[in-house]
Amino acid sequence: MASWSDFAADEPRLADGIRVLLQQYGPGFGYLATVRADGGPRVHPVSPVITDEGLFCFIIDSPKRRDLERDGRYALHSFLPEDSDDEAYVAGRARPVTDPARVARLAQSVRAAPQVDWRLFEFTVDVAMLARREQHATGVPGGAAGGPAVQVWLDPQAPPAAAEPAAVPRSRPTRRSRDIQRSAA
């Protein structure tokens, strides 16, 4: 499982594009999907924190925190920009940060209220995706005006999902990143 820092070192332009969309309104904003105890999805807005150390989120005592404590799988999706349909997506595993010095440093940097019952999680990156559409698509490799340009990064060290559909190949590509050009629907 790659840290955000590992992913950003491997694909700096993709990581920067994702960071821009997650932080487009100032502090980080996104939708966090977790796995409920019954296996269903749960989606909540959150404020992810991206630093040179990694991708983090302070999660208050809530169903989503209990989901992450029980089953660390997550997906994080950016809010849509007001002027385009660009989107960013990151998925992997969340794990609690237990180093008190690290927690204190990150809490101070984002002014996390000490009186609130929150827990800090670090998000690893198994998959990262950035889609640019319309006017932005022409500046992305493989992009063409009118159609989305999609760039996907897969961590080659990530284990394959346990319950993949039969049509999905079980092996990871040898190349970590790929650009995908799709035609407009």
Phi and psi in degrees as GROMACS dihedral restraints (atoms count N, CA, C in turn):
[ dihedral_restraints ]
;  ai    aj    ak    al  type     phi  dphi    fc
    3     4     5     6     1   -84.6    20    10
    4     5     6     7     1   142.0    20    10
    6     7     8     9     1   -77.8    20    10
    7     8     9    10     1   166.3    20    10
    9    10    11    12     1   -58.1    20    10
   10    11    12    13     1   -40.0    20    10
   12    13    14    15     1   -63.0    20    10
   13    14    15    16     1   -41.1    20    10
   15    16    17    18     1   -62.6    20    10
   16    17    18    19     1   -47.0    20    10
   18    19    20    21     1   -60.1    20    10
   19    20    21    22     1   -47.1    20    10
   21    22    23    24     1   -64.2    20    10
   22    23    24    25     1   -34.0    20    10
   24    25    26    27     1   -69.0    20    10
   25    26    27    28     1   -35.2    20    10
   27    28    29    30     1   -77.3    20    10
   28    29    30    31     1   -38.3    20    10
   30    31    32    33     1  -135.2    20    10
   31    32    33    34     1    71.8    20    10
   33    34    35    36     1   -61.4    20    10
   34    35    36    37     1   -38.3    20    10
   36    37    38    39     1   -67.7    20    10
   37    38    39    40     1   -40.9    20    10
   39    40    41    42     1   -66.0    20    10
   40    41    42    43     1   -45.7    20    10
   42    43    44    45     1   -60.9    20    10
   43    44    45    46     1   -40.7    20    10
   45    46    47    48     1   -65.5    20    10
   46    47    48    49     1   -40.7    20    10
   48    49    50    51     1   -62.7    20    10
   49    50    51    52     1   -40.3    20    10
   51    52    53    54     1   -67.4    20    10
   52    53    54    55     1   -43.8    20    10
   54    55    56    57     1   -59.2    20    10
   55    56    57    58     1   -43.2    20    10
   57    58    59    60     1   -59.5    20    10
   58    59    60    61     1   -44.5    20    10
   60    61    62    63     1   -69.2    20    10
   61    62    63    64     1   -37.2    20    10
   63    64    65    66     1   -71.0    20    10
   64    65    66    67     1   -26.6    20    10
   66    67    68    69     1  -110.6    20    10
   67    68    69    70     1    19.6    20    10
   69    70    71    72     1   -63.8    20    10
   70    71    72    73     1   -22.6    20    10
   72    73    74    75     1  -106.9    20    10
   73    74    75    76     1    22.6    20    10
   75    76    77    78     1   106.0    20    10
   76    77    78    79     1  -108.4    20    10
   78    79    80    81     1   -67.6    20    10
   79    80    81    82     1   166.1    20    10
   81    82    83    84     1   -63.3    20    10
   82    83    84    85     1   139.6    20    10
   84    85    86    87     1  -139.7    20    10
   85    86    87    88     1   134.8    20    10
   87    88    89    90     1  -166.0    20    10
   88    89    90    91     1   175.7    20    10
   90    91    92    93     1  -105.2    20    10
   91    92    93    94     1   125.7    20    10
   93    94    95    96     1  -103.3    20    10
   94    95    96    97     1   123.6    20    10
   96    97    98    99     1  -103.4    20    10
   97    98    99   100     1   131.7    20    10
   99   100   101   102     1  -125.5    20    10
  100   101   102   103     1   175.0    20    10
  102   103   104   105     1  -108.1    20    10
  103   104   105   106     1   118.1    20    10
  105   106   107   108     1   -67.4    20    10
  106   107   108   109     1   165.6    20    10
  108   109   110   111     1   -59.4    20    10
  109   110   111   112     1   -31.0    20    10
  111   112   113   114     1   -84.9    20    10
  112   113   114   115     1     4.3    20    10
  114   115   116   117     1    92.4    20    10
  115   116   117   118     1    -8.7    20    10
  117   118   119   120     1   -78.1    20    10
  118   119   120   121     1   165.5    20    10
  120   121   122   123     1   -83.5    20    10
  121   122   123   124     1   152.1    20    10
  123   124   125   126     1  -133.1    20    10
  124   125   126   127     1   132.3    20    10
  126   127   128   129     1  -125.5    20    10
  127   128   129   130     1   132.6    20    10
  129   130   131   132     1  -141.6    20    10
  130   131   132   133     1   148.3    20    10
  132   133   134   135     1   -73.5    20    10
  133   134   135   136     1   142.7    20    10
  135   136   137   138     1  -142.2    20    10
  136   137   138   139     1   171.4    20    10
  138   139   140   141     1  -118.9    20    10
  139   140   141   142     1    87.8    20    10
  141   142   143   144     1   -68.3    20    10
  142   143   144   145     1   153.4    20    10
  144   145   146   147     1  -118.3    20    10
  145   146   147   148     1   121.6    20    10
  147   148   149   150     1  -112.6    20    10
  148   149   150   151     1   122.6    20    10
  150   151   152   153     1  -129.7    20    10
  151   152   153   154     1   179.4    20    10
  153   154   155   156     1   -65.1    20    10
  154   155   156   157     1   -20.5    20    10
  156   157   158   159     1   -81.4    20    10
  157   158   159   160     1   -27.4    20    10
  159   160   161   162     1   159.4    20    10
  160   161   162   163     1  -167.2    20    10
  162   163   164   165     1  -109.8    20    10
  163   164   165   166     1   122.6    20    10
  165   166   167   168     1  -132.6    20    10
  166   167   168   169     1   165.0    20    10
  168   169   170   171     1  -152.4    20    10
  169   170   171   172     1   132.4    20    10
  171   172   173   174     1   -86.8    20    10
  172   173   174   175     1   119.2    20    10
  174   175   176   177     1  -115.6    20    10
  175   176   177   178     1   122.1    20    10
  177   178   179   180     1   -73.6    20    10
  178   179   180   181     1   167.4    20    10
  180   181   182   183     1   -62.5    20    10
  181   182   183   184     1   112.7    20    10
  183   184   185   186     1  -165.1    20    10
  184   185   186   187     1   170.6    20    10
  186   187   188   189     1   -57.7    20    10
  187   188   189   190     1   -38.0    20    10
  189   190   191   192     1   -66.5    20    10
  190   191   192   193     1   -34.4    20    10
  192   193   194   195     1   -67.9    20    10
  193   194   195   196     1   -42.2    20    10
  195   196   197   198     1   -64.1    20    10
  196   197   198   199     1   -35.6    20    10
  198   199   200   201     1   -59.8    20    10
  199   200   201   202     1   -47.9    20    10
  201   202   203   204     1   -66.5    20    10
  202   203   204   205     1   -35.6    20    10
  204   205   206   207     1   -68.4    20    10
  205   206   207   208     1   -34.0    20    10
  207   208   209   210     1   -83.8    20    10
  208   209   210   211     1   -44.7    20    10
  210   211   212   213     1  -142.0    20    10
  211   212   213   214     1   104.0    20    10
  213   214   215   216     1   -70.9    20    10
  214   215   216   217     1     0.0    20    10
  216   217   218   219     1   -65.2    20    10
  217   218   219   220     1   138.6    20    10
  219   220   221   222     1  -146.5    20    10
  220   221   222   223     1   163.5    20    10
  222   223   224   225     1  -138.8    20    10
  223   224   225   226     1   138.1    20    10
  225   226   227   228     1  -123.7    20    10
  226   227   228   229     1   126.3    20    10
  228   229   230   231     1  -123.1    20    10
  229   230   231   232     1   138.6    20    10
  231   232   233   234     1   -70.7    20    10
  232   233   234   235     1   156.2    20    10
  234   235   236   237     1   -69.6    20    10
  235   236   237   238     1   150.1    20    10
  237   238   239   240     1   -74.9    20    10
  238   239   240   241     1   139.5    20    10
  240   241   242   243     1   -66.8    20    10
  241   242   243   244     1   156.8    20    10
  243   244   245   246     1   -70.4    20    10
  244   245   246   247     1   -27.3    20    10
  246   247   248   249     1  -106.2    20    10
  247   248   249   250     1     6.0    20    10
  249   250   251   252     1  -160.4    20    10
  250   251   252   253     1   176.8    20    10
  252   253   254   255     1  -107.2    20    10
  253   254   255   256     1    24.1    20    10
  255   256   257   258     1   -61.3    20    10
  256   257   258   259     1   148.2    20    10
  258   259   260   261     1  -148.3    20    10
  259   260   261   262     1   154.2    20    10
  261   262   263   264     1  -132.5    20    10
  262   263   264   265     1   147.2    20    10
  264   265   266   267     1  -145.7    20    10
  265   266   267   268     1   137.1    20    10
  267   268   269   270     1  -136.8    20    10
  268   269   270   271     1   139.7    20    10
  270   271   272   273     1  -142.3    20    10
  271   272   273   274     1   152.1    20    10
  273   274   275   276     1   172.5    20    10
  274   275   276   277     1  -136.2    20    10
  276   277   278   279     1  -124.7    20    10
  277   278   279   280     1   142.0    20    10
  279   280   281   282     1  -102.8    20    10
  280   281   282   283     1   139.4    20    10
  282   283   284   285     1  -136.5    20    10
  283   284   285   286     1   141.2    20    10
  285   286   287   288     1   -63.7    20    10
  286   287   288   289     1   141.8    20    10
  288   289   290   291     1   -89.7    20    10
  289   290   291   292     1   122.7    20    10
  291   292   293   294     1  -108.6    20    10
  292   293   294   295     1    -9.9    20    10
  294   295   296   297     1   -75.9    20    10
  295   296   297   298     1   112.3    20    10
  297   298   299   300     1   -59.2    20    10
  298   299   300   301     1   -35.7    20    10
  300   301   302   303     1   -66.8    20    10
  301   302   303   304     1   -41.2    20    10
  303   304   305   306     1   -66.1    20    10
  304   305   306   307     1   -44.4    20    10
  306   307   308   309     1   -59.4    20    10
  307   308   309   310     1   -47.0    20    10
  309   310   311   312     1   -63.1    20    10
  310   311   312   313     1   -41.7    20    10
  312   313   314   315     1   -63.1    20    10
  313   314   315   316     1   -46.7    20    10
  315   316   317   318     1   -69.5    20    10
  316   317   318   319     1   -38.7    20    10
  318   319   320   321     1   -62.4    20    10
  319   320   321   322     1   -41.8    20    10
  321   322   323   324     1   -66.7    20    10
  322   323   324   325     1   -39.1    20    10
  324   325   326   327     1   -65.7    20    10
  325   326   327   328     1   -28.8    20    10
  327   328   329   330     1  -112.7    20    10
  328   329   330   331     1     9.0    20    10
  330   331   332   333     1    57.3    20    10
  331   332   333   334     1    45.0    20    10
  333   334   335   336     1   -68.7    20    10
  334   335   336   337     1   126.2    20    10
  336   337   338   339     1   -63.4    20    10
  337   338   339   340     1   120.2    20    10
  339   340   341   342     1   -67.7    20    10
  340   341   342   343     1   -22.5    20    10
  342   343   344   345     1   -81.3    20    10
  343   344   345   346     1    -6.6    20    10
  345   346   347   348     1   -91.2    20    10
  346   347   348   349     1   142.1    20    10
  348   349   350   351     1   -81.7    20    10
  349   350   351   352     1    84.2    20    10
  351   352   353   354     1  -119.0    20    10
  352   353   354   355     1   162.1    20    10
  354   355   356   357     1  -132.3    20    10
  355   356   357   358     1   140.3    20    10
  357   358   359   360     1   -91.8    20    10
  358   359   360   361     1   130.6    20    10
  360   361   362   363     1  -119.1    20    10
  361   362   363   364     1   142.3    20    10
  363   364   365   366     1  -102.5    20    10
  364   365   366   367     1   136.1    20    10
  366   367   368   369     1  -103.4    20    10
  367   368   369   370     1   122.6    20    10
  369   370   371   372     1   -82.1    20    10
  370   371   372   373     1   166.7    20    10
  372   373   374   375     1  -122.2    20    10
  373   374   375   376     1   110.6    20    10
  375   376   377   378     1   -95.5    20    10
  376   377   378   379     1   -34.3    20    10
  378   379   380   381     1  -139.7    20    10
  379   380   381   382     1   137.0    20    10
  381   382   383   384     1  -135.1    20    10
  382   383   384   385     1   139.2    20    10
  384   385   386   387     1  -141.7    20    10
  385   386   387   388     1   139.2    20    10
  387   388   389   390     1  -132.0    20    10
  388   389   390   391     1   126.6    20    10
  390   391   392   393     1  -118.7    20    10
  391   392   393   394     1   126.1    20    10
  393   394   395   396     1  -115.8    20    10
  394   395   396   397     1   135.1    20    10
  396   397   398   399     1  -126.0    20    10
  397   398   399   400     1   166.1    20    10
  399   400   401   402     1    55.7    20    10
  400   401   402   403     1  -125.6    20    10
  402   403   404   405     1   -64.9    20    10
  403   404   405   406     1   -26.3    20    10
  405   406   407   408     1   -78.6    20    10
  406   407   408   409     1   -24.1    20    10
  408   409   410   411     1   -61.8    20    10
  409   410   411   412     1   -30.7    20    10
  411   412   413   414     1   -70.6    20    10
  412   413   414   415     1   -20.8    20    10
  414   415   416   417     1   -88.4    20    10
  415   416   417   418     1    -4.5    20    10
  417   418   419   420     1  -101.6    20    10
  418   419   420   421     1   137.7    20    10
  420   421   422   423     1   -51.8    20    10
  421   422   423   424     1   131.8    20    10
  423   424   425   426     1    84.2    20    10
  424   425   426   427     1    -0.5    20    10
  426   427   428   429     1   -83.3    20    10
  427   428   429   430     1   152.8    20    10
  429   430   431   432     1  -141.1    20    10
  430   431   432   433     1   145.5    20    10
  432   433   434   435     1   -55.7    20    10
  433   434   435   436     1   134.2    20    10
  435   436   437   438     1    93.1    20    10
  436   437   438   439     1   -25.4    20    10
  438   439   440   441     1  -114.7    20    10
  439   440   441   442     1   151.0    20    10
  441   442   443   444     1   -72.8    20    10
  442   443   444   445     1   145.6    20    10
  444   445   446   447     1  -109.0    20    10
  445   446   447   448     1   122.2    20    10
  447   448   449   450     1  -118.1    20    10
  448   449   450   451     1   129.3    20    10
  450   451   452   453     1  -117.5    20    10
  451   452   453   454     1   130.4    20    10
  453   454   455   456     1  -124.6    20    10
  454   455   456   457     1   137.0    20    10
  456   457   458   459     1  -120.8    20    10
  457   458   459   460     1   131.0    20    10
  459   460   461   462     1  -118.7    20    10
  460   461   462   463     1   131.6    20    10
  462   463   464   465     1   -73.2    20    10
  463   464   465   466     1   115.4    20    10
  465   466   467   468     1   -68.6    20    10
  466   467   468   469     1   -14.7    20    10
  468   469   470   471     1   -88.7    20    10
  469   470   471   472     1   -10.2    20    10
  471   472   473   474     1   -71.3    20    10
  472   473   474   475     1   136.8    20    10
  474   475   476   477     1   -69.2    20    10
  475   476   477   478     1   148.0    20    10
  477   478   479   480     1   -64.0    20    10
  478   479   480   481     1   150.9    20    10
  480   481   482   483     1   -62.2    20    10
  481   482   483   484     1   146.3    20    10
  483   484   485   486     1   -67.6    20    10
  484   485   486   487     1   -35.8    20    10
  486   487   488   489     1  -124.1    20    10
  487   488   489   490     1    64.8    20    10
  489   490   491   492     1   -82.7    20    10
  490   491   492   493     1   145.4    20    10
  492   493   494   495     1   -61.2    20    10
  493   494   495   496     1   152.1    20    10
  495   496   497   498     1   -58.6    20    10
  496   497   498   499     1   -28.0    20    10
  498   499   500   501     1   -77.4    20    10
  499   500   501   502     1   -11.3    20    10
  501   502   503   504     1   -91.7    20    10
  502   503   504   505     1   126.3    20    10
  504   505   506   507     1   -63.4    20    10
  505   506   507   508     1   142.1    20    10
  507   508   509   510     1   -82.8    20    10
  508   509   510   511     1   -17.8    20    10
  510   511   512   513     1   -93.3    20    10
  511   512   513   514     1   152.0    20    10
  513   514   515   516     1   -89.3    20    10
  514   515   516   517     1   148.3    20    10
  516   517   518   519     1   -66.7    20    10
  517   518   519   520     1   152.8    20    10
  519   520   521   522     1   -72.7    20    10
  520   521   522   523     1   -30.2    20    10
  522   523   524   525     1   -87.0    20    10
  523   524   525   526     1   131.8    20    10
  525   526   527   528     1   -75.3    20    10
  526   527   528   529     1   -29.3    20    10
  528   529   530   531     1  -126.3    20    10
  529   530   531   532     1   149.8    20    10
  531   532   533   534     1  -148.5    20    10
  532   533   534   535     1   148.8    20    10
  534   535   536   537     1  -102.7    20    10
  535   536   537   538     1   137.3    20    10
  537   538   539   540     1  -123.7    20    10
  538   539   540   541     1   127.6    20    10
  540   541   542   543     1  -104.5    20    10
  541   542   543   544     1   124.4    20    10
  543   544   545   546     1  -116.9    20    10
  544   545   546   547     1   147.2    20    10
  546   547   548   549     1   -82.1    20    10
  547   548   549   550     1   154.8    20    10
  549   550   551   552     1   -66.3    20    10
  550   551   552   553     1   139.5    20    10
